[in-house]
């Protein structure tokens, strides 16, 4: 006879419930703080794996492995078939069960006390300000609100803002100052980009050793990263206790904007991961190359849409960096302004459609956000990059329509118009040479002489090659330097190497006053236009760059490369002046030139490959070389730059900027297009019955430029109509109403007769 098993009664409050150990149901956050093991001597302390699988509540006990007590749950024999869930036990096991029950109850009391101890208040701190330890990484680059589905906001329901609390605010009123202040959207510095070439919106995302990171998002993040780290290195917060925040302001055509926003919804590309990894904002772990799974990538930057315009399109992206020790606690922004539904329209013909006023008005309403952010923190725009395209034209008119004041720009701010080399235009797009030169003329006239030039008086214009990649990164560097010099006065790290900042600015201003001439003025040769003459309000310059290794710098300083340096100076002059004309030596020396030398800070000093005396000697050698190459006056400016801001920290960069009068640039560029060349448009057929055949020839450039002028006149936009009178005066220097003959006066000044 089998002995009857005895029932062991266990109190209800101490009976464990079986909980399935489903790892997928247990969410473990990376930001949770690890609780300290307070009872290391207790034999029932769970392992780290068990802790992660536990779900501790008042009603449930953690599941545990009964193998700890010498038996397995799968063994159903009478001798060792016992677990805590069995209601029956043998007489031999009853004592063990009672002892276990007591030990377990004691353990649970202690464990509950431990977990009920007050932990650091994380929820409130995370919502307001994330500490570097908590915000260690992000699971994804892009963060979308509304369960990750929000890419476009409400259609035609007005502007919408996603606040710091995740709430969506419908924007009321025309002035967003209150929303900017409430959401801490202040800005200390910004860079403006207008057009596809300026923003690289059509470039694929990735990394190239020669170019660095490329693509719109990587290059925008790189600018914000460098600006934030540079400002944080000097001061964590500004004088009002706010963290430093920066922005990239971009005006895109409709197709480019759609392509960019659709890419956000489409997910993270491998090129973006590669670019972020190069910037130190992503860590690629083993297993990613084979699986392409984002579980094997840690991100240290996060981008989320926070502002939508009246049509629901994304207007602003918020950028956060995880490493707040290096980049500060600030939120940075990428403003995406959509010019229109198709694109800006490469030619000024599109002005005749009459959409320019509506486009400029819509953009000006969006511009109010970053303008309010800049005015709130006293920030400045450090640079403007634009092109010859229609998107840049709409962007300039929007700046004029929004009444962006000159005070928003830093004292050293520069607008760079990106061009193609004249030889490239002739050899590669020769069939479009006249259209290209016509766009160059209208863009330069509007920017230097037109309506916008009066508002941005003093913001100089640089003409640069859009394929010069080193120069692009140098412009990024100078923008950051210009903004920081405005934010931090008297910081030694931002001072020039050999003089005061005021000395540099005064030297440039004095040379511009010396070289000022009456030929800069454009008159109407017909003398019947009451709106003229037009003064040159913004000085125009041509720019190019080169770089030297440390060994070459040492050789130049010792005078071992004098002849090579002179030849290189001539090459740089030819490269810069070649932006306007393909004919060599047509443009002679301008009024003066500026040579900027950028030396990495980490390589300067005793025991380093470079010294300040060496840089000073190199500056003198370069000054002599550029003077022998044809420049009457050379200004040398030396800069000590953080290694992180340099395109390559193991090289010294030299940037040449030559002051070239705008009327000279316009004159040689227009003649390079063949303005006096006639084009056959009609010919009688070669038939025997036709005794006197007729031919019709016209000046193609004249008809093309006249159409562009009529486009401005028919735009029904007062700023474009004002520019039309300027363009008409320019046109009359090349063509007259009497059989297309050229007038007797040259462009620039009113008393310069044309050579017959």
C-alpha positions in Angstrom: 0.0 0.0 0.0 1.3 3.3 -1.1 1.6 6.0 1.5 -0.9 8.8 1.1 0.6 12.1 0.2 0.1 14.9 2.6 -1.2 18.3 1.5 1.0 21.3 2.4 -1.0 24.4 2.7 0.7 27.7 1.6 -0.8 31.0 2.4 -2.5 32.7 -0.6 -0.4 35.8 -0.4 2.7 33.8 -0.6 1.7 31.4 -3.5 3.8 32.2 -6.6 2.2 32.4 -9.9 3.8 31.0 -13.0 4.7 33.9 -15.4 6.0 32.9 -18.8 9.5 34.1 -19.4 8.8 35.8 -22.7 11.7 38.1 -23.5 9.7 39.9 -26.2 7.1 41.0 -23.7 9.7 42.6 -21.4 10.8 46.0 -22.5 14.2 47.0 -21.2 15.1 50.6 -21.7 18.8 51.5 -22.2 18.3 54.6 -20.2 17.1 52.8 -17.0 19.5 53.0 -14.1 20.9 49.7 -12.9 19.8 49.1 -9.3 22.5 48.3 -6.9 22.8 44.7 -5.4 22.1 45.4 -1.8 22.1 41.7 -0.6 25.1 40.0 -2.1 25.2 37.4 0.7 21.6 36.2 0.2 21.6 32.8 -1.5 18.3 33.6 -3.3 19.5 36.7 -5.1 18.6 36.3 -8.8 21.2 36.5 -11.5 21.5 39.4 -14.0 19.6 37.5 -16.6 16.8 36.7 -14.2 16.6 40.3 -13.1 16.0 41.4 -16.7 13.3 38.8 -17.1 11.5 39.7 -13.9 8.3 41.8 -13.8 8.0 42.9 -10.2 4.6 44.0 -9.0 2.7 43.7 -5.7 0.7 40.8 -7.0 3.3 38.7 -8.7 6.5 37.0 -7.5 9.4 36.5 -9.8 9.7 33.1 -11.4 12.8 31.3 -10.4 14.6 28.1 -11.3 13.9 25.2 -8.9 17.2 23.6 -9.9 18.7 25.7 -7.3 17.4 23.2 -4.8 18.7 20.0 -6.5 15.7 18.9 -8.6 14.3 19.5 -12.1 10.8 20.5 -13.1 10.8 17.9 -15.9 11.4 15.0 -13.6 8.1 13.4 -12.6 9.3 10.7 -10.3 7.9 10.4 -6.9 11.2 11.0 -5.1 12.1 14.3 -6.7 8.9 15.5 -8.3 8.5 18.7 -6.2 8.3 22.3 -7.1 6.8 25.3 -5.4 3.7 25.0 -7.5 2.9 21.4 -6.3 0.2 21.3 -3.7 1.3 17.9 -2.5 4.6 16.8 -1.0 6.0 13.8 0.6 6.6 13.6 4.3 10.4 13.9 3.7 9.9 17.1 1.6 7.5 18.8 3.9 10.2 20.0 6.3 12.3 21.3 3.3 9.3 23.1 1.9 8.7 24.8 5.3 12.3 25.9 5.5 12.2 27.1 2.0 9.0 29.0 2.6 10.5 30.9 5.5 13.7 31.7 3.7 11.8 32.8 0.7 9.4 35.0 2.6 12.4 36.6 4.4 14.1 37.2 1.1 11.1 38.8 -0.5 10.6 41.2 2.4 14.2 42.3 2.1 13.9 42.5 -1.7 10.7 44.6 -1.6 12.4 47.0 0.8 15.3 47.3 -1.6 13.2 48.0 -4.7 10.9 50.4 -2.8 13.8 52.6 -1.9 13.5 56.0 -3.6 15.4 56.0 -6.9 16.7 59.1 -8.6 13.9 61.1 -10.1 14.4 60.4 -13.8 11.1 61.2 -15.4 11.1 64.9 -14.6 14.7 65.4 -15.4 14.5 63.6 -18.7 11.6 65.7 -19.8 13.4 68.9 -19.2 17.1 68.3 -19.5 18.8 65.0 -20.3 22.1 64.4 -18.5 25.0 62.9 -20.5 24.8 59.6 -18.5 21.1 59.0 -19.2 21.0 60.1 -22.8 23.8 57.8 -23.9 22.5 56.9 -27.3 19.5 56.8 -29.5 17.8 53.8 -31.1 17.1 55.6 -34.4 18.2 58.7 -36.2 14.7 59.8 -37.0 12.0 60.3 -34.4 8.4 60.9 -35.5 5.6 61.9 -33.2 2.1 60.5 -33.3 3.3 56.8 -33.1 5.9 57.3 -35.7 3.5 58.1 -38.5 3.7 61.9 -38.6 5.6 63.0 -41.7 3.1 65.7 -42.9 1.0 67.7 -40.6 -2.7 68.7 -41.1 -3.4 69.8 -44.7 -4.3 73.5 -45.1 -5.0 73.9 -41.4 -2.3 76.5 -40.7 1.1 76.1 -39.2 1.6 73.5 -36.5 4.4 73.2 -33.9 5.4 70.1 -32.0 6.3 71.2 -28.5 8.9 69.8 -26.1 6.1 68.0 -24.3 5.1 66.2 -27.6 1.9 68.2 -27.8 0.9 69.6 -31.3 0.2 73.4 -31.1 -1.9 75.0 -33.9 -0.1 78.3 -34.5 -2.2 81.4 -34.3 -1.2 84.9 -35.5 1.5 86.0 -37.8 4.3 86.5 -35.3 5.7 83.3 -33.8 7.7 85.0 -31.0 5.6 83.5 -28.2 6.0 79.9 -29.6 9.7 80.4 -30.1 10.2 81.5 -26.5 7.9 78.8 -25.1 9.6 76.0 -27.0 13.2 77.3 -26.5 13.8 77.7 -30.2 16.4 80.5 -29.8 19.3 80.6 -32.2 22.9 81.9 -31.7 24.0 81.4 -35.3 22.9 80.2 -38.6 23.9 79.5 -42.2 21.6 80.1 -45.2 21.5 77.9 -48.3 19.5 78.6 -51.4 19.2 76.2 -54.2 20.1 72.6 -55.0 23.8 73.2 -55.6 24.2 75.2 -52.4 22.5 72.6 -50.2 23.6 69.4 -52.0 20.0 68.3 -51.8 20.4 66.0 -54.9 23.6 64.4 -53.6 23.5 60.9 -52.3 24.3 60.4 -48.6 27.7 58.9 -47.8 31.3 59.6 -47.1 34.2 60.1 -49.5 37.9 60.6 -48.4 38.3 63.5 -50.7 35.0 65.2 -50.1 34.2 64.3 -46.5 30.6 63.6 -45.8 28.2 64.4 -48.7 24.4 64.7 -49.0 22.1 67.3 -47.5 21.4 65.7 -44.0 25.1 64.7 -43.3 26.5 68.1 -44.3 23.9 70.0 -42.3 24.5 67.8 -39.2 28.3 68.3 -39.7 27.8 72.1 -39.6 25.6 71.9 -36.4 28.1 69.5 -34.8 31.1 71.7 -35.4 29.3 74.9 -34.4 27.9 73.4 -31.2 31.3 71.8 -30.1 33.1 75.1 -30.9 30.7 77.2 -28.8 30.5 74.6 -25.9 34.3 74.6 -25.7 34.3 78.3 -24.9 31.1 78.4 -22.7 28.4 75.9 -21.9 25.6 78.6 -21.8 25.2 82.2 -22.9 24.9 85.2 -20.6 21.2 84.4 -20.1 21.9 80.8 -19.1 20.6 79.3 -22.3 22.5 76.6 -24.1 24.0 77.5 -27.5 21.8 76.5 -30.5 22.5 76.8 -34.2 20.6 76.3 -37.4 20.9 75.5 -41.1 18.3 77.5 -43.1 17.6 76.0 -46.5 15.4 77.1 -49.4 14.6 74.2 -51.7 12.6 73.7 -54.8 9.4 71.6 -54.6 10.9 68.4 -56.0 14.0 68.6 -53.8 11.8 69.2 -50.7 9.6 66.2 -51.5 12.6 64.0 -52.2 14.1 64.9 -48.9 11.0 64.5 -46.8 10.1 61.2 -48.5 13.6 59.9 -47.6 12.9 60.6 -44.0 9.8 58.3 -44.1 11.7 55.7 -46.1 14.2 54.9 -43.4 17.9 55.2 -42.8 20.2 54.6 -45.7 23.5 52.8 -45.4 25.1 56.0 -46.8 23.7 58.0 -43.9 25.0 55.5 -41.4 28.4 55.6 -43.0 28.5 59.4 -42.9 27.3 59.6 -39.3 29.9 57.0 -38.3 32.6 59.2 -39.9 31.4 62.2 -37.9 31.5 60.2 -34.7 27.7 60.2 -34.3 27.1 56.5 -35.0 28.8 53.3 -33.9 28.6 50.3 -36.2 28.9 47.0 -34.3 29.7 43.5 -35.6 26.8 42.0 -37.5 25.5 45.0 -39.3 27.4 44.4 -42.6 25.8 40.9 -42.8 22.4 41.6 -41.5 21.8 45.4 -42.3 19.9 45.4 -39.0 19.8 48.7 -37.1 20.1 46.7 -33.8 23.8 46.6 -34.5 24.1 50.5 -34.8 24.2 52.9 -31.9 23.2 56.5 -32.9 24.4 59.6 -31.0 22.2 62.1 -32.9 18.5 62.3 -33.4 16.4 64.2 -35.9 12.7 64.9 -35.5 10.2 67.1 -37.5 8.8 69.8 -35.2 7.3 72.5 -37.5 4.8 72.2 -40.4 3.7 75.0 -42.7 0.2 75.9 -43.9 0.1 73.0 -46.4 1.4 70.4 -44.0 5.0 70.3 -45.3 7.9 70.0 -42.9 9.4 73.3 -42.2 11.9 72.6 -39.4 13.8 69.5 -38.1 15.1 69.4 -34.5 18.5 67.9 -34.0 19.8 66.6 -30.7 23.2 65.2 -29.8 23.6 62.6 -27.1 27.0 63.7 -25.9 26.0 66.9 -24.0 29.5 67.3 -22.5 30.9 68.0 -26.0 27.9 69.6 -27.8 25.9 71.1 -24.9 22.3 70.7 -23.9 21.0 72.7 -26.9 18.5 71.8 -29.6 19.6 72.6 -33.1 17.4 73.1 -36.2 17.4 72.5 -39.9 14.8 74.8 -41.5 13.4 73.4 -44.8 11.6 76.1 -46.8 9.7 74.9 -49.9 9.9 77.4 -52.7 7.0 76.1 -54.8 5.4 73.0 -56.2 7.8 72.3 -59.0 11.1 74.2 -58.6 12.3 77.7 -58.8 12.5 77.8 -62.5 16.0 78.1 -63.9 15.2 81.0 -66.1 13.7 84.4 -65.3 11.0 83.6 -67.8 9.1 82.0 -65.0 8.6 85.4 -63.4 6.0 86.2 -66.1 3.7 83.5 -64.5 3.0 85.9 -61.7 3.7 83.5 -58.8 6.7 85.2 -57.4 4.8 87.5 -55.0 2.8 84.6 -53.5 5.9 82.5 -53.1 7.9 85.3 -51.5 5.0 86.0 -49.1 4.7 82.4 -48.1 8.4 82.0 -47.5 8.6 85.3 -45.5 6.0 83.9 -43.1 8.2 80.9 -42.5 11.3 83.0 -42.2 9.7 84.7 -39.1 10.5 81.6 -37.1 14.2 81.7 -37.3 14.3 85.5 -37.4 12.5 85.4 -34.0 15.0 82.8 -32.8 17.9 84.9 -33.8 16.5 88.1 -32.2 15.7 86.2 -29.0 19.3 85.2 -28.3 21.1 87.9 -30.3 22.3 85.4 -32.9 23.7 86.2 -36.3 23.7 84.7 -39.8 27.3 83.9 -40.7 27.0 83.1 -44.4 24.7 82.8 -47.4 25.2 80.4 -50.2 23.3 80.7 -53.4 23.3 79.8 -57.0 22.1 81.2 -60.4 18.9 79.1 -60.3 15.3 80.2 -59.8 15.1 78.8 -56.3 17.8 81.2 -55.1 16.1 84.1 -56.9 12.8 83.3 -55.0 14.8 83.0 -51.8 16.4 86.5 -52.3 13.1 88.1 -52.9 11.7 86.3 -49.8 14.5 87.8 -47.8 13.5 91.2 -49.2 9.8 90.6 -48.6 10.4 89.5 -45.0 12.4 92.7 -44.3 15.3 90.7 -42.9 17.5 93.5 -41.5 21.2 93.9 -42.0 21.7 93.6 -38.2 20.7 89.9 -38.4 23.9 89.2 -40.4 27.3 89.2 -38.7 29.9 91.9 -39.6 32.0 89.4 -41.6 29.0 87.7 -43.3 29.4 86.9 -47.0 27.1 85.7 -49.7 28.7 83.2 -52.0 27.3 82.7 -55.4 28.3 79.3 -56.8 29.3 79.3 -60.4 30.8 77.0 -63.1 34.2 77.7 -64.5 34.1 79.6 -67.7 36.1 76.9 -69.6 33.7 74.3 -68.2 30.7 76.3 -69.6 32.3 76.6 -73.0 33.6 73.1 -73.4 30.8 71.1 -71.7 27.6 73.1 -72.0 28.5 75.3 -75.0 24.9 75.0 -76.3 23.7 76.7 -73.1 26.4 79.3 -72.8 24.2 82.3 -73.7 21.5 81.2 -71.3 24.1 80.7 -68.5 25.7 84.1 -69.1 22.3 85.8 -69.1 21.4 84.2 -65.7 24.8 85.2 -64.4 24.2 88.9 -65.5 20.7 89.1 -64.0 21.7 87.4 -60.7 24.8 89.7 -60.3 22.8 92.8 -61.1 20.0 92.0 -58.7 22.4 91.0 -55.9 24.9 93.9 -56.2 22.8 96.8 -57.7 19.2 95.8 -57.3 16.5 96.2 -54.5 18.0 93.5 -52.3 21.5 95.2 -52.3 20.1 98.2 -50.4 18.8 96.0 -47.6 21.9 93.8 -47.4 24.3 96.8 -47.8 27.7 95.7 -46.7 27.2 91.9 -47.0 29.9 91.2 -49.6 29.4 88.9 -52.6 32.0 86.2 -53.3 31.9 84.3 -56.6 33.2 80.7 -56.2 33.4 77.5 -58.2 30.7 75.1 -57.0 33.0 72.1 -57.7 35.8 73.4 -55.3 35.1 71.0 -52.4 37.9 72.3 -50.1 36.6 75.8 -50.5 33.1 74.6 -49.5 34.4 73.4 -46.2 36.4 76.5 -45.7 33.3 78.6 -46.1 31.7 76.4 -43.4 34.7 77.2 -41.2 34.6 80.9 -41.8 30.8 81.0 -41.1 31.3 79.4 -37.7 34.2 81.7 -36.9 32.2 84.7 -37.9 29.3 83.7 -35.6 31.5 82.9 -32.6 33.4 86.2 -32.9 30.0 87.9 -32.5 29.0 85.8 -29.6 32.3 85.9 -27.6 34.1 89.2 -27.5 37.7 89.2 -26.4 38.2 85.4 -26.4 41.9 84.8 -27.3 41.0 81.6 -29.2 39.0 83.6 -31.7 41.4 86.4 -32.2 43.6 86.6 -35.4 47.1 85.3 -35.0 49.0 88.5 -35.4 46.6 91.5 -35.1 43.3 92.5 -33.6 40.0 91.7 -35.2 39.2 95.4 -35.6 42.5 95.8 -37.5 41.4 93.1 -40.1 38.0 94.7 -40.6 39.5 98.2 -40.8 42.1 97.1 -43.3 39.4 95.7 -45.7 37.1 98.7 -45.3 39.9 101.1 -45.9 41.0 99.3 -49.1 37.4 99.3 -50.3 37.3 103.1 -49.8 40.6 103.6 -51.6 39.5 101.5 -54.6 36.0 103.1 -54.9 35.4 104.7 -58.3 32.7 106.3 -60.3 32.9 103.5 -62.9 31.1 101.3 -60.4 27.9 103.2 -61.1 25.5 102.0 -63.9 23.8 104.6 -65.9 21.2 104.3 -68.6 22.8 105.4 -71.9 19.4 106.5 -73.2 19.1 108.8 -70.2 15.3 108.5 -70.0 15.0 106.4 -67.0 14.1 108.3 -63.9 15.0 105.4 -61.5 18.7 105.5 -62.3 21.6 105.6 -61.8 22.3 102.5 -59.7 25.2 102.5 -57.2 27.2 99.4 -56.3 25.9 98.6 -52.8 27.7 95.3 -52.3 31.3 94.7 -53.3 31.9 91.7 -55.5 35.0 89.4 -55.2 36.3 86.2 -56.8 37.6 83.4 -54.5 39.6 80.2 -54.8 41.8 78.1 -52.4 44.7 75.7 -52.2 46.5 73.7 -49.4 50.0 72.9 -48.4 51.5 70.1 -46.3 53.6 70.8 -43.3 56.8 70.1 -45.2 55.8 72.5 -48.0 55.1 75.2 -45.4 58.5 74.7 -43.9 60.1 74.9 -47.4 58.2 78.1 -48.2 59.2 79.7 -44.9 62.9 78.9 -45.6 62.7 80.5 -49.1 63.2 77.3 -50.9 60.1 77.5 -53.1 60.0 81.1 -54.2 59.6 80.5 -58.0 57.1 77.7 -57.5 55.1 80.0 -55.1 55.0 82.8 -57.7 53.8 80.4 -60.4 51.1 79.0 -58.1 50.0 82.6 -57.3 49.5 83.2 -61.0 47.5 80.0 -61.3 45.2 81.0 -58.4 44.6 84.3 -60.0 43.7 82.7 -63.3 41.5 80.2 -61.6 39.6 82.9 -59.7 39.2 85.3 -62.7 38.3 82.3 -64.9 34.8 82.2 -63.3 33.8 85.2 -65.4 35.5 84.6 -68.8 37.3 81.8 -70.6 39.7 84.2 -72.3 43.0 84.4 -70.3 44.4 87.7 -69.2 41.2 89.5 -70.1 40.6 90.4 -66.5 43.5 92.2 -64.9 44.3 92.8 -61.3 41.4 94.0 -59.1 41.6 96.7 -56.5 43.2 94.4 -53.8 43.3 90.8 -52.7 43.0 89.1 -49.3 45.0 86.0 -48.5 43.7 84.0 -45.6 46.0 81.4 -44.0 44.2 78.7 -41.9 46.6 76.7 -39.6 45.5 73.9 -37.3 45.8 74.8 -33.7 47.0 71.3 -32.6 50.1 71.6 -34.9 51.2 75.0 -33.7 53.7 75.5 -30.8 57.1 74.4 -29.5 57.9 70.9 -30.5 55.1 70.8 -33.1 55.6 70.8 -36.9 54.5 74.4 -37.2 55.2 77.6 -35.3 53.7 81.1 -35.4 57.0 82.5 -36.7 56.9 80.0 -39.6 53.3 81.0 -40.4 54.3 84.7 -40.4 57.2 84.1 -42.7 54.9 82.1 -45.1 52.5 85.0 -45.1 55.3 87.4 -46.2 56.4 85.1 -48.9 52.9 84.7 -50.2 52.3 88.4 -50.2 55.4 89.0 -52.3 54.4 86.1 -54.7 50.9 87.5 -55.2 52.3 91.0 -55.8 54.6 89.7 -58.4 51.7 87.8 -60.0 49.9 91.1 -60.6 48.1 92.4 -57.5 48.9 95.9 -56.3 47.8 95.4 -52.7 47.8 92.1 -50.7 46.3 91.8 -47.2 47.5 88.8 -45.2 45.2 87.4 -42.5 46.3 84.4 -40.4 43.9 82.2 -38.5 44.5 79.6 -35.7 41.7 77.0 -36.2 40.5 74.1 -34.1 41.6 70.8 -35.6 38.0 69.6 -35.7 37.0 72.5 -38.0 39.7 71.9 -40.6 39.0 69.9 -43.7 42.3 68.1 -43.0 44.1 68.7 -39.7 47.4 67.8 -41.3 47.4 70.5 -43.9 47.5 74.3 -44.0 44.9 76.0 -46.2 45.2 79.2 -48.1 42.2 81.1 -49.5 42.6 83.9 -52.1 39.9 86.5 -52.4 40.3 89.2 -55.0 38.2 92.3 -55.2 36.9 92.6 -58.7 34.4 95.4 -59.7 31.0 94.0 -60.6 30.8 96.0 -63.9 34.0 94.4 -65.1 32.8 91.0 -64.3 29.5 91.7 -66.1 31.3 93.1 -69.1 33.7 90.2 -69.8 31.0 87.6 -68.9 28.5 89.0 -71.4 31.1 89.3 -74.2 32.1 85.7 -73.5 28.6 84.7 -74.5 29.0 86.2 -78.0 26.5 89.0 -77.7 27.3 90.3 -81.2 27.0 87.0 -82.9 24.1 86.7 -85.2 21.9 83.6 -85.6 20.1 82.7 -88.8 16.4 82.1 -88.1 14.9 82.2 -91.7 16.2 81.3 -95.1 14.3 81.0 -98.4 14.4 77.6 -100.0 16.9 77.0 -102.8 14.6 76.9 -105.7 15.1 77.9 -109.3 12.1 80.1 -109.3 13.5 82.3 -106.5 15.9 84.7 -108.0 16.7 86.8 -104.9 16.8 84.6 -101.9 16.1 86.3 -98.5 17.9 85.6 -95.2 16.9 86.7 -91.6 19.5 87.1 -88.9 19.0 88.2 -85.3 21.1 88.8 -82.2 20.0 85.7 -80.2 21.4 87.1 -76.9 19.5 90.3 -77.4 16.2 88.5 -77.8 17.0 86.2 -74.8 17.8 89.1 -72.5 14.8 91.1 -73.6 12.6 88.2 -72.7 14.1 88.1 -69.2 13.5 91.8 -68.8 9.8 91.3 -69.8 9.5 88.5 -67.3 10.5 90.9 -64.6 8.1 93.6 -65.9 5.1 91.1 -66.1 5.7 89.6 -62.7 3.3 91.9 -61.0 5.8 92.1 -58.1 7.1 95.5 -57.2 10.7 94.4 -56.3 11.0 92.5 -59.6 9.6 95.5 -61.5 12.2 97.7 -59.9 14.9 95.3 -61.0 13.5 95.3 -64.5 14.5 99.0 -65.0 18.1 98.1 -63.9 18.2 95.2 -66.4 16.9 97.4 -69.1 19.7 99.9 -68.5 22.2 97.1 -68.7 20.7 95.9 -71.9 21.0 99.3 -73.6 24.8 99.2 -73.2 24.9 96.4 -75.8 21.9 97.1 -78.0 20.1 100.2 -79.2 16.8 100.6 -81.0 18.5 101.6 -84.2 19.0 98.4 -86.1 20.7 96.7 -83.1 23.8 98.9 -83.1 25.7 99.2 -80.0 25.6 102.5 -78.1 28.6 104.7 -77.8 28.9 104.3 -74.0 30.5 101.4 -72.0 29.1 99.8 -68.9 30.2 101.5 -65.8 30.2 105.2 -65.6 28.6 107.7 -67.9 31.5 109.2 -69.8 33.4 106.3 -71.2 33.1 106.2 -75.0 33.1 102.9 -76.9 36.1 102.3 -79.2 35.0 102.4 -82.8 
